[in-house]
Amino acid sequence: MFELSERLTKLPPYLFAEIDLMKKKKLSEGMKVIDLGIGDPDLPTPNHIVEAMKKAVEKVERQKYPSYEGMYEFRQAVSEFYMRRKKVKLDPEKEVISLIGSKEGIAHLPLAFLNPGDVVLVPDPGYPVYHAGTILAGGRPYHFPLKDENEFQPDFESIPDEIVKKAKIMFLNYPNNPTAAIIEKEKIKEAIDFCIDNKIILAHDAAYSEITFDDYKAPSFLEFDRAFEVTIEFNSLSKTYNMTGWRIGFACGNSEILRGLLKVKTNIDSGVFEAIQEAAIAALRGSDEVIEKNCKIFAERRDVLVKGLKEAGFEVKKPKGTFYVWCKVGMNSVEFVKMMLNKTGVLCTPGIGFGEYGEGYVRFALTKSVSEVEEAIKRIKEFAKTLSR
Ligand SMILES: *Cc1c(COP(=O)(O)O)cnc(C)c1O
């Protein structure tokens, strides 16, 4: 009786919902499923953060409507964090706003700057929200490929001039979900120049900025010359502190872009529960040891998974960041995932769910213990023998 809007029907069904159905079916059949599909860490939020929330929730003043842009102390804690970890100076007054998770900000940014028909440059494969946010704002996503031969980094030259002319926003994301690639400094400089030259907002999604391995530290795009002229950087407590369920993130960088996003948000939401912001302050000002501990755990799992996948005959690289492993399967990715789930109970995510250039790959998430990853590898090795390659 009620027809969905054209915008909504243009959106693909949310990939993870479909995969969840497949998994439920297997579970109901009594199979022991090892879910390396969804990117939600199994590790708990560190205790001092939970304790800060407990204390804050009892205070009456924290139970009121929060401010739209976030508590000043939260924004200050973000700027301390960026100074400490990235050597980037942020003015808490104008260059930081709170978000209800970075996904919220990413989805809303196009609403602030697009007119009908305007183009957004979206990495493919990529986090589906860049595409969805663009469609919901009446814009046109242009998918530029992240290719294996370019180490999954963008090639700006390959984007046609007439597309560049209509582009208002370009999304980038490093360390990258789903490919687990990192970006070279030269490429970041290129991105900034490209966006300055063409008056494009550079929207960098830095959700995995702290999840890095082997002495690699992911730079903030804001470290680079002239970045503040065009860059909004999205970041989040979700991955850094195992706080995916808490829903708190932030955007920082160019104050004009932040003001635009904030204007959208003041008309849609009413900020982040202040008790959660207090917990986030405790996280951002707390010891960085919890981050390092986290990375060590993911690195250990990564080593087990990458070694195992290689032994099973797959083509994989050892990632320097994120908690994903991007694996070439050389066949239809949905077929592969279904087949592997059916035969082994191990679940991963088909690359096609991240865009057409993700086809032929699958993504494994390192969100299960080493012993579970070992068990998954045991099953995958048996399964791989049955594949004709
Ligand atoms: C997890 C993730 C986010 C969103 O995280 P929030 O929980 O909404 O802060 C954003 N971008 C990428 C690439 C992610 O993987």
The ligand as a Gaussian input file, in Angstrom:
#p B3LYP/6-31G(d) Opt

LIG

0 1
 C       33.071000       0.931000      11.387000
 C       33.239000       1.948000      10.332000
 C       32.709000       3.240000      10.454000
 C       31.668000       3.661000      11.440000
 O       31.888000       3.522000      12.718000
 P       30.959000       4.189000      13.786000
 O       30.700000       3.095000      14.745000
 O       29.692000       4.685000      13.146000
 O       31.752000       5.305000      14.340000
 C       33.014000       4.184000       9.502000
 N       33.763000       3.868000       8.441000
 C       34.258000       2.653000       8.265000
 C       35.070000       2.388000       7.064000
 C       33.999000       1.645000       9.181000
 O       34.450000       0.414000       8.958000

